């Protein structure tokens, strides 16, 4: 993802309820209880990363196709996906979805 700081994705499995409350995600991200939580759809979150407009160079197209593969993988392996952005400046991102009866979290590691 394009940002000022790039963190690798980390996969976490949580057994139990798929609809995790915002308070839980804030705590998991190390954020305060008053930090805003924004929910997005998977395609909307990756929209710019997966696009292939004419102005992108060869390297950018390769990166876009890697993100396209990631989105396909997430859609194939997870159901009920949602993306949560927590914070305003340093934003924590969680990609939630159900996999084999468990809740899977994917988020950039700090």
RODO-667484 format. One line per field, with one value per residue: residue number from 1; x negated, y negated, z of N, C-alpha, C, O in turn; chain. Coordinates in steps of 0.2 Angstrom, whole numbers, plus 5000, padded with zeros to 4 digits. Last residue first. Layout:
REM residues N
i: (NUM; ...);
n_x: (X; ...);
n_y: (Y; ...);
n_z: (Z; ...);
ca_x: (X; ...);
ca_y: (Y; ...);
ca_z: (Z; ...);
c_x: (X; ...);
c_y: (Y; ...);
c_z: (Z; ...);
o_x: (X; ...);
o_y: (Y; ...);
o_z: (Z; ...);
ch: (A; ...);
This chain:
REM residues 110
i: (110; 109; 108; 107; 106; 105; 104; 103; 102; 101; 100; 99; 98; 97; 96; 95; 94; 93; 92; 91; 90; 89; 88; 87; 86; 85; 84; 83; 82; 81; 80; 79; 78; 77; 76; 75; 74; 73; 72; 71; 70; 69; 68; 67; 66; 65; 64; 63; 62; 61; 60; 59; 58; 57; 56; 55; 54; 53; 52; 51; 50; 49; 48; 47; 46; 45; 44; 43; 42; 41; 40; 39; 38; 37; 36; 35; 34; 33; 32; 31; 30; 29; 28; 27; 26; 25; 24; 23; 22; 21; 20; 19; 18; 17; 16; 15; 14; 13; 12; 11; 10; 9; 8; 7; 6; 5; 4; 3; 2; 1);
n_x: (4982; 4990; 5006; 5017; 5030; 5039; 5052; 5062; 5067; 5074; 5065; 5065; 5071; 5061; 5054; 5040; 5036; 5024; 5021; 5013; 5008; 5020; 5032; 5040; 5042; 5052; 5056; 5065; 5072; 5079; 5087; 5074; 5058; 5052; 5055; 5052; 5039; 5035; 5039; 5030; 5018; 5019; 5019; 5006; 4999; 5004; 4997; 4984; 4984; 4987; 4976; 4967; 4972; 4982; 4998; 5007; 5017; 5022; 5025; 5028; 5025; 5024; 5036; 5044; 5044; 5056; 5065; 5064; 5068; 5077; 5074; 5076; 5066; 5066; 5056; 5052; 5055; 5048; 5032; 5023; 5018; 5025; 5033; 5041; 5048; 5054; 5063; 5071; 5078; 5081; 5082; 5090; 5086; 5082; 5069; 5052; 5042; 5026; 5017; 5004; 4998; 4989; 4976; 4978; 4971; 4976; 4983; 4990; 4998; 4996);
n_y: (5018; 5026; 5024; 5038; 5049; 5061; 5072; 5082; 5099; 5106; 5105; 5088; 5072; 5057; 5041; 5031; 5016; 5004; 4989; 4974; 4960; 4951; 4958; 4974; 4988; 4996; 5012; 5021; 5037; 5052; 5064; 5076; 5080; 5086; 5078; 5065; 5066; 5069; 5057; 5048; 5053; 5050; 5037; 5034; 5039; 5029; 5018; 5021; 5021; 5007; 5001; 5006; 4999; 4985; 4978; 4972; 4981; 4990; 5002; 5004; 5009; 4997; 4991; 5001; 5007; 5003; 5008; 5021; 5022; 5008; 5001; 4991; 4983; 4976; 4963; 4965; 4966; 4976; 4977; 4992; 5004; 5013; 5019; 5008; 5007; 5019; 5018; 5007; 5012; 5030; 5042; 5054; 5067; 5076; 5088; 5087; 5078; 5077; 5066; 5061; 5046; 5037; 5024; 5007; 4991; 4975; 4967; 4978; 4989; 5006);
n_z: (5064; 5051; 5044; 5045; 5046; 5054; 5053; 5063; 5058; 5049; 5037; 5040; 5038; 5040; 5040; 5040; 5048; 5050; 5058; 5054; 5061; 5059; 5063; 5067; 5058; 5046; 5041; 5029; 5027; 5021; 5021; 5019; 5012; 5000; 4990; 4994; 4996; 4983; 4976; 4983; 4978; 4965; 4965; 4970; 4958; 4949; 4955; 4952; 4938; 4936; 4941; 4931; 4920; 4926; 4923; 4914; 4911; 4926; 4935; 4952; 4965; 4973; 4972; 4979; 4992; 4997; 4988; 4990; 5004; 5011; 5028; 5042; 5054; 5069; 5079; 5096; 5109; 5115; 5106; 5100; 5098; 5091; 5101; 5104; 5092; 5092; 5103; 5099; 5088; 5090; 5077; 5071; 5073; 5088; 5086; 5086; 5075; 5068; 5058; 5048; 5043; 5030; 5034; 5031; 5026; 5028; 5019; 5007; 4997; 5000);
ca_x: (4977; 4986; 4999; 5015; 5024; 5037; 5045; 5061; 5064; 5077; 5066; 5061; 5072; 5065; 5057; 5044; 5038; 5029; 5020; 5019; 5005; 5013; 5032; 5035; 5043; 5046; 5057; 5058; 5073; 5073; 5089; 5080; 5062; 5051; 5056; 5059; 5043; 5033; 5042; 5037; 5019; 5018; 5024; 5011; 4998; 5006; 5005; 4986; 4982; 4992; 4982; 4966; 4971; 4976; 4994; 5001; 5012; 5022; 5020; 5030; 5026; 5018; 5031; 5046; 5038; 5049; 5065; 5063; 5062; 5077; 5074; 5077; 5070; 5065; 5061; 5049; 5059; 5055; 5036; 5026; 5015; 5021; 5028; 5036; 5044; 5050; 5058; 5067; 5073; 5083; 5078; 5091; 5083; 5086; 5075; 5058; 5045; 5032; 5019; 5010; 4997; 4995; 4978; 4977; 4974; 4972; 4976; 4990; 4994; 5000);
ca_y: (5012; 5026; 5022; 5031; 5047; 5054; 5071; 5076; 5094; 5106; 5111; 5094; 5078; 5061; 5046; 5034; 5023; 5007; 4996; 4978; 4966; 4950; 4952; 4968; 4985; 4991; 5007; 5018; 5030; 5048; 5059; 5074; 5077; 5089; 5085; 5066; 5064; 5074; 5063; 5047; 5053; 5057; 5040; 5033; 5042; 5036; 5018; 5020; 5027; 5012; 5000; 5008; 5006; 4988; 4982; 4968; 4980; 4984; 5001; 5001; 5014; 5002; 4988; 4999; 5009; 5001; 5000; 5018; 5024; 5015; 5001; 4998; 4982; 4982; 4965; 4965; 4961; 4977; 4975; 4985; 5000; 5009; 5023; 5011; 5001; 5018; 5023; 5006; 5007; 5023; 5040; 5047; 5063; 5071; 5085; 5091; 5078; 5081; 5068; 5064; 5051; 5039; 5030; 5012; 4998; 4980; 4964; 4974; 4983; 5000);
ca_z: (5066; 5057; 5044; 5046; 5042; 5054; 5052; 5061; 5062; 5055; 5041; 5036; 5041; 5036; 5043; 5035; 5049; 5046; 5059; 5054; 5060; 5056; 5059; 5068; 5064; 5047; 5046; 5031; 5029; 5022; 5025; 5018; 5017; 5007; 4989; 4992; 5002; 4988; 4974; 4984; 4986; 4967; 4962; 4974; 4965; 4948; 4954; 4959; 4941; 4934; 4945; 4938; 4920; 4922; 4927; 4916; 4906; 4922; 4929; 4946; 4960; 4972; 4969; 4973; 4987; 5001; 4989; 4984; 5002; 5008; 5020; 5039; 5047; 5066; 5074; 5089; 5105; 5114; 5112; 5099; 5103; 5087; 5097; 5109; 5095; 5087; 5103; 5105; 5087; 5091; 5083; 5072; 5067; 5085; 5090; 5086; 5082; 5068; 5065; 5048; 5048; 5033; 5031; 5036; 5024; 5031; 5022; 5013; 4997; 5000);
c_x: (4971; 4982; 4996; 5008; 5023; 5030; 5044; 5054; 5063; 5073; 5069; 5062; 5068; 5066; 5061; 5047; 5042; 5030; 5026; 5017; 5011; 5010; 5025; 5036; 5037; 5047; 5051; 5060; 5066; 5076; 5083; 5082; 5069; 5055; 5056; 5060; 5050; 5038; 5041; 5041; 5027; 5020; 5024; 5018; 5004; 5004; 5007; 4994; 4985; 4991; 4987; 4972; 4971; 4976; 4988; 4996; 5006; 5016; 5022; 5024; 5027; 5019; 5025; 5040; 5039; 5043; 5058; 5062; 5060; 5070; 5075; 5077; 5070; 5070; 5060; 5055; 5056; 5059; 5044; 5031; 5017; 5017; 5023; 5030; 5039; 5045; 5052; 5061; 5068; 5077; 5079; 5088; 5084; 5083; 5079; 5063; 5052; 5035; 5026; 5011; 5004; 4993; 4985; 4979; 4972; 4975; 4972; 4983; 4995; 4996);
c_y: (5014; 5020; 5023; 5030; 5040; 5054; 5063; 5075; 5087; 5101; 5111; 5100; 5084; 5068; 5050; 5041; 5026; 5014; 4999; 4985; 4971; 4956; 4951; 4963; 4980; 4988; 5003; 5012; 5027; 5041; 5054; 5068; 5076; 5086; 5088; 5074; 5066; 5072; 5068; 5054; 5052; 5058; 5047; 5036; 5041; 5040; 5025; 5021; 5027; 5019; 5005; 5007; 5009; 4996; 4985; 4972; 4976; 4984; 4996; 5001; 5011; 5007; 4992; 4995; 5005; 5002; 4999; 5011; 5021; 5016; 5008; 4997; 4989; 4981; 4972; 4967; 4960; 4972; 4976; 4984; 4993; 5004; 5019; 5015; 5004; 5012; 5022; 5012; 5007; 5019; 5032; 5044; 5056; 5067; 5081; 5088; 5082; 5080; 5072; 5067; 5054; 5045; 5033; 5019; 5003; 4987; 4970; 4971; 4979; 4994);
c_z: (5068; 5058; 5051; 5046; 5043; 5050; 5051; 5059; 5059; 5060; 5048; 5040; 5036; 5040; 5039; 5039; 5043; 5047; 5054; 5054; 5060; 5055; 5055; 5063; 5065; 5054; 5047; 5036; 5031; 5023; 5026; 5022; 5015; 5013; 4996; 4992; 5000; 4994; 4980; 4982; 4987; 4975; 4965; 4972; 4970; 4954; 4953; 4959; 4949; 4937; 4943; 4942; 4927; 4923; 4923; 4921; 4909; 4917; 4924; 4941; 4953; 4967; 4968; 4969; 4980; 4996; 4992; 4984; 4995; 5005; 5017; 5031; 5044; 5060; 5071; 5084; 5098; 5110; 5110; 5105; 5102; 5092; 5093; 5105; 5099; 5089; 5098; 5105; 5093; 5090; 5084; 5078; 5068; 5079; 5085; 5089; 5081; 5075; 5064; 5055; 5048; 5038; 5034; 5032; 5029; 5029; 5025; 5014; 5003; 5000);
o_x: (4966; 4979; 4999; 5004; 5027; 5026; 5048; 5049; 5064; 5075; 5067; 5060; 5068; 5062; 5064; 5044; 5047; 5025; 5031; 5013; 5014; 5008; 5025; 5040; 5031; 5052; 5045; 5065; 5062; 5081; 5082; 5078; 5070; 5056; 5059; 5066; 5054; 5041; 5046; 5045; 5029; 5023; 5030; 5022; 5006; 5008; 5012; 4997; 4988; 4995; 4991; 4974; 4974; 4981; 4989; 4990; 5000; 5011; 5022; 5018; 5028; 5014; 5021; 5039; 5035; 5039; 5054; 5057; 5054; 5066; 5073; 5081; 5065; 5075; 5054; 5059; 5059; 5064; 5045; 5033; 5013; 5012; 5017; 5025; 5033; 5039; 5047; 5055; 5062; 5071; 5080; 5091; 5080; 5077; 5079; 5062; 5056; 5032; 5030; 5007; 5009; 4988; 4987; 4984; 4967; 4981; 4966; 4978; 5001; 4990);
o_y: (5010; 5018; 5020; 5035; 5036; 5057; 5060; 5076; 5086; 5101; 5114; 5100; 5083; 5069; 5048; 5045; 5022; 5018; 4996; 4987; 4972; 4958; 4949; 4964; 4981; 4985; 5005; 5008; 5031; 5038; 5052; 5067; 5074; 5090; 5093; 5076; 5069; 5077; 5072; 5056; 5056; 5063; 5050; 5038; 5045; 5045; 5027; 5024; 5032; 5023; 5007; 5011; 5014; 4998; 4987; 4970; 4978; 4986; 4997; 5001; 5015; 5009; 4992; 4997; 5007; 4998; 4994; 5008; 5018; 5011; 5013; 4992; 4993; 4980; 4974; 4972; 4956; 4973; 4977; 4988; 4988; 5000; 5021; 5014; 5002; 5012; 5023; 5010; 5005; 5020; 5028; 5043; 5052; 5065; 5082; 5085; 5081; 5081; 5070; 5070; 5051; 5049; 5030; 5018; 5004; 4988; 4969; 4973; 4977; 4994);
o_z: (5070; 5053; 5055; 5047; 5041; 5051; 5048; 5064; 5053; 5066; 5052; 5046; 5030; 5044; 5033; 5040; 5041; 5048; 5054; 5050; 5065; 5050; 5049; 5058; 5064; 5055; 5047; 5035; 5033; 5021; 5032; 5027; 5009; 5018; 4997; 4994; 5005; 4997; 4981; 4985; 4991; 4977; 4966; 4976; 4973; 4956; 4957; 4964; 4951; 4939; 4947; 4947; 4929; 4927; 4917; 4922; 4907; 4919; 4918; 4943; 4948; 4964; 4963; 4963; 4976; 4996; 4990; 4981; 4995; 5004; 5021; 5029; 5044; 5060; 5069; 5086; 5094; 5107; 5104; 5109; 5104; 5089; 5092; 5107; 5099; 5087; 5099; 5107; 5092; 5091; 5079; 5083; 5065; 5080; 5079; 5095; 5077; 5080; 5061; 5058; 5049; 5037; 5039; 5028; 5032; 5029; 5025; 5011; 5005; 5003);
ch: (A; A; A; A; A; A; A; A; A; A; A; A; A; A; A; A; A; A; A; A; A; A; A; A; A; A; A; A; A; A; A; A; A; A; A; A; A; A; A; A; A; A; A; A; A; A; A; A; A; A; A; A; A; A; A; A; A; A; A; A; A; A; A; A; A; A; A; A; A; A; A; A; A; A; A; A; A; A; A; A; A; A; A; A; A; A; A; A; A; A; A; A; A; A; A; A; A; A; A; A; A; A; A; A; A; A; A; A; A; A);
